[in-house]
Amino acid sequence: MEETPAYINILNYLFVVVYMLSVPLETTLGEIIRTLGHWNLMGRALLANLVIIPILGIIITQFLVLPSDVGIGFLLLGFAPGGLLALQFARVSKGNLVFAVALLLVFCGLAILVTPLLVYLFFSREAAGRLPFGWLTMMLLLLTVVPLIVGRALQRLIPQHAPKLGLWLGRLSIVIFIIATVMAGRYKTPAIKLMGANGMAAIVLLILGSWVVGWLLGGPEIRNRKVLAISSSIRNVGICLPIASNYFAGMDVTVPIVAFSGIMIPMNMVFALVTGRALRDPMESVTAVKT
């Protein structure tokens, strides 16, 4: 399987940086903090992504009898919430963007701590390398926290221009996302072919199941249900790949991870477009997050 070129990974990282920079310009820090303070909603999101979906991944792996390396990579995806691309699909679906950012920050932070621990507990005998804690922590800070701080500083310096700048940065992130997705397509196709029928079925079932879990636990507001369904189904490939490459050296654990990233993008794009057009909250309920 041909390795994805570095410039495509850079484009994906650039998308996240630009997007995270746009959010505090279009919203306020207070909105993000208030969303994080909705314990009921955030608790259901954590239940879905740290308990239910990992269990779902284990069930699917056992039911479809996946090969060893494929099964390890697939379970890695089940263990790792906080996929960065969820931000763009949240915008397309007209979901709650502040909730999407709050989930990203919480999920990525927890994934860096929880995913390596679960991997060590479940797969310590199969491993041949070390867990990349340093790289994962640095990635979280550079891609999410730093742009939020810079965006907040710009909002204070140029409050009259901040909303318009945020809007244009959001549009730029869409362009970067499309370019990166198109360019990466040819490198993900071989991995998808290597998965076989059972592997493909496992990925599709995990995405569909995550949609259902996220939607059911997303609370009364449709805009929150959209975001939790999308955020739950887009697992954290950015965390899974370094673990697979370093901790499972010499194995094909990266194959299902790359294949997943190639399948979840078109599936979530369809989901986001359909729900964005067909499902909306009543006007009286779109001004606050309800739990």
Order of alpha helices (4+ residues) and beta strands (2+ residues): alpha-alpha-alpha-alpha-alpha-alpha-alpha-alpha-alpha-alpha-alpha-alpha-alpha
